[in-house]
């Protein structure tokens, strides 16, 4: 890396190494980010993307190598990074759920102190939300925990781009559209292009490769803690990116409708007492589609409540739930990988009310092999895993039960393309064995894999699509049905 590149770069890291015990998370990484570029950062889960991001934003001090901001050795740390205009939107959202939107602005921007800070904070975040997501309708006076996950993601993005004591120079977006529907994602990518054209820089991490190709000016590919490719985005296509990442992924066609339906698993029920009825049969994979926040998650929760109990032990064994927001309602962050996986099935192997340690270990070993959880020891903490491997643990937790009905709330958020393929194959095998999956997804490629798809609008089902009728056009048409021209 030349000295001229160092001076021009907002941030430059050289020969950076980071180790977590015996695991070398970064192995001599060089990366520089200049004003006016959007760098797409791709790689499988565990490739080192989150680690290099944490080095750049000051959250991690490397064990070897250097980090320079604007060509200067100013030290490391979050305060240093923020003083140099580095902002980060994390895949696991970092807003404080018990605080309001304005109070979260104050936490992230210390320059908002003094008399009347709350009013100023509200004005800034409202203006930035309107700039990035026109017509968002978010109540900025609300407590963050009361907002939908897509709204929380939009607020965190707006806070990162907001200018208070100084402008954002580099904004790192880690899976920023994972909870956003197609319309909101396009609004964000349009803002990224404007921000970069104005001299800012963005690092965009996404497992939606088309999003990277259409937004990034340069793409950096990581594998096993190293940068294995760094070229202009125009030099890549999807196949080339997958090859550079080191995985061969088969093209996925739409899933044909099931030829023979099994017994009814969910009798017809209309959400909110209106719209088309929802129903489910054994062996089906059913998709829930439509714009985010129109009742899909509420439908999943209603199905779970109907089969489980908050107080009756043992009730609910016929249903399992895979959360998409693993940080909020998926993982137990203080527990081991094994305990996070086994908790759903531990009662079946208990002896005289005591945990069967050998049986629990065998269960963990089986699912570690079957779903390829990348860890040297299942006794390690769950947070030692990459986001995609944490999601694998949640899938294993659900599939390790005897539940005939598995509910999935946008579970592929932040999961790499190779892992997705593994999970898709496992879902097909489990469905062929008679299990039923109800799957809410914001990704059209996943919706096309379902046997039947229900499209939601304003809390009701407005369309049922089957087989070849499951297309992006049909879903969008139903999503916007009834709107004024």
N, C-alpha and C positions, 0 to 999 in steps of 0.2 A: 504494500500500500504506500503510495508516494506521499511526501510531505505536503504537496499541493492538495491532495485529496483530504488529508487530515484537516487542513486549514479551512477548506470549503465545507466540510461536513458539519451538520448539526451535532452529530455524535459519531464517533468512530471507535470501534473496539478492535484490538489486535492481539492475536495469539492467546485468546482468553480460554482458560480452563476452569471448570467447576466440577467438584467431586462431591458425591453424597455417599460416604463410606466407600465401598468397593465399586460403586457405580460412577463412571465418568460421564457426567451429563453433558459437558462441553469439552471438546478435545481440540484445542488450538483454533478457535473460531475467529475469523476476520469478518467484520461487517461495518460498512459506513453508510450513512444516510444523509443525503444532501438536500438542501432546499429545493422545492419544486418537483419532487418525485414521490410517487406512491410505490412502496416496495411491498410486493406480495411475498409473504413468508409461508412456505408450505412444507409438509413432511408428515409422516405418520405420527400417531400419538407416541410420545416417548422419544421423538427425534431430537429434541432439545429446543424447540421453539419457545416454550414458556420460560425455560431457563435463560435463554439469551435476552428475552424481553425483560426479565427481572434484573438482569445485569444492566441493561440500558436504562431502565427506570429507577435504578438505584436500590432496588429491593434486595439484591444479592451482591456481595463483594467477591470478585473472582479470586481463585487461589493462585492464578498466574495470568500474565498478560496485562494489558493497559486499557483504560477507558478514558477517552478525551471528549470534552464538549467544546464545540467551536474551536478546536485545535489546541485547547488548554488542558493541562493536567490540574484540574480543580478538585481532585479527590473523588470519592464515590459516596453514595447515599441518596436517599429519596429527596432530601432537601436540596442537594446539589443538582440533581436531575430536574426538579421542578423549577429551580432558579434559572435553569437554562432552557425552559420552555417545553420540557418533556411532560406529556400527559398520557395516561393509560386507562383504557376501558377494558376491564378484565372479563374473561369468559365466565368466571364465577363472580357475579355482580357483587360489588363491594359497598353499596349504599347501606347506611344504617337503617334498618326497617322500622325502628321505633321513633325515628325523627321525621320531620316534615321535609318536603322537597327543599324549601328555603334553608332549613337547618343543615341539610346535607351539603348545600352550596357553601355554607359557612365553614363546614368541616374541611372541604376540599380547597377553599380559597380563603386563607387567613386574612387577606387584605380587606375582607368585608367587615372588619370590626368597626366599632364606634356607634354613635347614636343613629338610629334609623337603618341599621344594616339589614334588617329583615325585609323592609320594603325594597331596598336596593337589590337584594338577592332575588326576590320574586320577580322584579322587573327584568333583571339580566337573564334568568333562566327561562322566563316566558318568551322573551324576545328570541333567544337562541333556539328554543323548541320550535317556535313559529318559522324561523329561518330554515331549520333542517327538516322538520316534519310539518309542513303547512296543514292546518286543519286538524291537529292532533287531538284537541279536546281534553287534554290532561288537566286535572285540578291540581295546580301547583301549591295549593294550601293544604293538601292532603298529607297524611302520614304515608311514607313510602310503602310500609307493609300492607296498606290497603289498596295499593295499585296492582294491576295485572302485571305479569312478568314482562310482557312486551312494553308496557308503559314504564316499568322500572328501567328497562334497557334503554329506552329513548331518553329518559331523564339523565341517566349516567353518561350517555353520549353527549347530551347538551351541556352538562356540567364540564366535561373534559374540553370541549371546544370553546367554552365561555372565556371571555377576557375580563379580568378584574385588575390585578396589579401589573399584569403583563400579558402579552399575547401568547397563545400556544404556538410553538414552533414545530414540534413533532408530536403527533397524536398516534398512539399505538392502539389499534382496534383488534382485540382478540375475540374472534367469532362474533362480530357485532350484530349480525343479522340472524343469529340462531333462534331468536324468539319472535322475529318480525316476519310479517307476511310479505308477499312479493311487492306490493305497492309501497310499503314502508321501507323495504330494502332498497328499492330503486330511488326513493327520496334520499336515503343516506348516501348511496354511491354517487348520486348527482352532487351532493354537498362535498363529498371527498374530492371530486374532480375540481370543483370551484376553489376549495381550500388549497389544493396543490397548485392550481393555476395562479393563485395569488401569492405564491412563494412559500407556503407551508409544506410540511412533509408528513406522510402517513405511512405507518407500517400496518398492513392489512393481513391478518391471519384468518384464513377461512378454509374449511374443508369442502366448500362449494366451489369447485375449480372454475366453473364458468364465471363466477363472480370475480375471482382473481384475474382471469384472463381479460375480462372486460373493463377492469378498473385500474389494475396496476400498470405502471410504466416499466418496472423491472421486477423480476421474480427471482427470489433466492430459495433454493431447495436445500433442506437439511435432512440428514440421515445419520443415525447413531452418533449424535453429538457433533457432527461436522457439517460444514457447508460443502455440498457436492456439485452445486451449479449456481451461477449468478449471471443471468443474461436478460436482455430486453424482453418484455412480455411478448412482443411480436414474434420472437423466435420459438415460442412454445405453442402447442395445442394441448388438448386434454390428454391424448395418448402420450405425447412427449413428456408431460408433467408426471403422469403416472409412472412412466418408465424411469424418469430421473429419481423419483421417490423410491424406486426399487420394488415395485409391486406390479404384478400382472392381474388386472381386473377385467373380468368378463363383462361384456355389454349386457345390460339388463333389459329385457323386453317386458311389456305389460303382463301381468299375471292373468292367465285365463280364469274365467269364472268356474267355480267348482261344479263338476258335472253332477255330483250327487250330494244332496244336503243331508246332514245328520239330524239328530233330534234338536228341537228348539232349546236353546240355552237361555235366551232372553225373549220373553213373550212381548208382543207389540206394545210399545209405550211411546207416547208423544211428549217430547220435552216441553214443559210448561203448559201442557194440555192443548197445544195447537201445532199446526204443521203436519208433515208426514210422520207416520209411526216408525220407530226404530225397532229392529228385531235382529236376532242373531241365532245362527245354527252351529252345531258342532262341526269343527274342522274348517271354519271360515276365518279369513283375515279381512276384517272390516275396517275401512278407512273413514275417518272424520275429517272433512275438509272445509274450506271457506276461509274468509278473512279472519285473522287472529282476534280473539276476544268475543266471538259471536256465539258462545255457548258450548264449544267442544269440550273444554275441560270440565265445565259444569255437568255435562252428560256423563263423563267418566266418573266423576265423584258421586253422582246419583246412582250409577250402576254399582259402585263399590258399597255405598251405604245400604243399598237394598240387600246385599249379600253378606255384609259384615256387621259387627257390633262394637260399640265403644266400651261395653261393659261385660258382655257375655263371653267367658272364655271358650275358645274352640270354634266359635262362630266366625265364618269368614274364610275357612280353609279352602272353600271352593273358588275363591277369587284371589288374584295377586295383582299388584300395581307396580308399574315401572315408572318412576318419576323422571321428568326431563330436567327439572331444576334440582339437581342432585345436592347442591350445597344447602338448599333450604329445606327440602323434605325427602332427600334420598339417602345420603350417607350418614353414619354416626361418626363424626370426625375424630373422636377420641379413641375409637375402637380399632382393632386390627382388621386387616383385609379378611381374614378367615371369619372373624366374628360378624363382620358386616354381611358376609355371604351366608353364613349358616343360621342366622337368627330366625329366618322364616321357617326353617325345617328342623330346628333343634329339638322341638318337642316330640317329633316322631321317633327320634333315636334315643330319647332320654330313658334312663333306667332308674326306677324307684324315685322319680322326680329329680334325678341328678343328671347333669350333662355327661354324655358319653364322649370323653375326650378323643378316644380312638376313632369313634364313628364320625365325629365332627371333622377330624383331620382327614379322614378318608374322603368325606364329602368335598372338602376344600380341594384336595388333590385331584379328584375326578373333574371338578369344574374348572380348575386351573388348566388342566389338559384340554378339556373339551372346548373351552371358549378362549384359550390361549391368553390368560392373564399374565402380563409381563412383570414378574417379580421374582427375586431370588428366594423370598421367604414369605409365606402366607401370614406369618406372625408380625410382619411389618405393619405400621400404621396405614390406614386407608389413604391418608393424604400424601403418602410417599409415591403413590401412583399418579401417572398422567391422567388428565380428564377422561380420555377415551377408555383407559383401563378401569377407572372408577366406574364408568358406565357399564362396562362388561360385568363388573361385580354385581351391579343392580339387576342386570338381566339374569345372571346366574342365580341370584337370590330368588327371583320370581320363578324361574324354570325348575329350580330344585324342589319346589313344592309340588303337591298333587293337584293344584288348582286347575280346574277345567276351563276357567275364564281368566285371561290375562289382559289387563287394561294398561295401555301405554300412552303417556302424555308427552308427545314430541320427544321421544327418548334419545334420538340420534343427534341432539345438540352437541356440536363440538367433537364429533366422532369422525375419524378419518375414513377415507373411501375403502381401504382394505378391511378395516374392522366392520364397516357397514355390510360388506359382502358376506363376511363370516356370520354376522347376526341374521341377515336375510335368509341365508341357507338354513340356519338353525330354526328360524320361525317356520319356514316351509315344512321342515321335517316334523316339528311339533304339531303343526296344523294337520299334516297328513295322518298323524297318530290320533287325531280327534280333538285336540285343544282348539279353543276359539280365542282369537286375538282381536281386540278393538283398539285401533291405532290412530291417534291424532297426530298429524304431521303437518308442518309448514312447507315441506319439500315435495314438489310435484312428482319427482322421480319415485319417491316412496309411495305416494298415493296410487300411482299406476301399478304397483305391485299387489294391490288389494283385490279381493274377489268382488266386493261391493263397496261403494263409497256413498256416504251421506254428506251432503253439502249443507252447512249451517249458515243462517242469516238471522240476526236479531234474536238469537236464542231458540230458533225453531229450525226444523229440517225442511228445506225448500226443494231438495231434489235427491233422488236416489239413482245412482249410476251403476251400471253393471257391464263388465267385460270391456269390449271395444269402445263403449260409450264413455269410459273413464279417460278423458282428455283434459289438457289444461284449458282449452277453450270452453268446454262444457262446464268445468268447475268455476271459471271466472264468470261465465254467463249467468250461472245460477247465483253466484255470490253477489252480483250487482243487479239481479232481477228486480224490477219495480222502481229503480231509481229514475228520476227525471232525466230526460235527454239533455 
